[in-house]
């Protein structure tokens, strides 16, 4: 099953921290609206960018399916 964009963002942060997504000490929803992320993903255009901070990371997501954590492109495993 394909993961949602919020799930992929959480997996990317987990990859950087070296933990499983369910072991993250942070919840994405506490820092950005996951509904807003889904709305952006469903937008007609892919020319958007969302940036937000968690206590330990700067996360950027683009309409072209790029997820950056602390400026590094992340391709989460699993």
Phi and psi in degrees as a GROMACS rama.xvg file:
@    title "Ramachandran Plot"
@    xaxis  label "Phi"
@    yaxis  label "Psi"
@TYPE xy
-72.4548  141.211  UNK-2
-83.6361  150.179  UNK-3
-72.4563  164.96  UNK-4
-60.8621  -44.1258  UNK-5
-58.6203  -36.6496  UNK-6
-67.2049  -38.1446  UNK-7
-67.5233  -36.2153  UNK-8
-64.1046  -46.8649  UNK-9
-60.6807  -40.908  UNK-10
-64.7126  -35.0699  UNK-11
-67.6178  -43.0205  UNK-12
-63.7464  -42.3923  UNK-13
-61.4377  -39.4167  UNK-14
-59.6545  -44.6837  UNK-15
-62.8364  -38.5123  UNK-16
-83.6791  -9.16257  UNK-17
74.3615  29.5127  UNK-18
-129.865  169.334  UNK-19
-76.005  149.736  UNK-20
-53.959  -36.5776  UNK-21
-75.2541  -6.80827  UNK-22
-100.572  3.88291  UNK-23
-62.5244  142.53  UNK-24
-87.5296  12.9478  UNK-25
-138.106  146.592  UNK-26
-109.563  127.044  UNK-27
-54.2509  -42.328  UNK-28
-59.2932  -22.4581  UNK-29
-75.4915  -11.1782  UNK-30
-122.965  -20.3628  UNK-31
-158.419  148.44  UNK-32
-71.5338  119.71  UNK-33
-68.993  -26.223  UNK-34
-64.2998  -40.8541  UNK-35
-63.7745  -39.5951  UNK-36
-61.5584  -45.433  UNK-37
-63.8497  -39.9541  UNK-38
-63.4466  -42.045  UNK-39
-62.5342  -43.6989  UNK-40
-59.8686  -35.7355  UNK-41
-85.3455  -0.610165  UNK-42
-62.8096  149.911  UNK-43
-63.4708  -30.2396  UNK-44
-106.959  152.57  UNK-45
-102.89  15.0429  UNK-46
-94.2848  59.1745  UNK-47
-132.098  160.32  UNK-48
-146.757  136.007  UNK-49
-122.475  131.917  UNK-50
-130.045  135.509  UNK-51
-150.156  162.593  UNK-52
-113.79  143.511  UNK-53
-109.527  174.759  UNK-54
-56.2651  -29.8074  UNK-55
-118.048  -3.39488  UNK-56
-144.717  152.239  UNK-57
-104.999  122.506  UNK-58
-115.371  134.702  UNK-59
-130.19  134.788  UNK-60
-128.247  137.311  UNK-61
-118.418  162.732  UNK-62
-66.3979  -14.3616  UNK-63
-94.8716  25.0111  UNK-64
64.6692  31.8361  UNK-65
-99.9112  132.093  UNK-66
-119.132  122.119  UNK-67
-114.006  134.723  UNK-68
-121.537  119.45  UNK-69
55.4684  37.1042  UNK-70
83.8628  -5.33387  UNK-71
-103.985  132.225  UNK-72
-70.161  130.857  UNK-73
-116.34  132.588  UNK-74
-117.55  93.4588  UNK-75
-64.7303  141.426  UNK-76
-78.3435  165.595  UNK-77
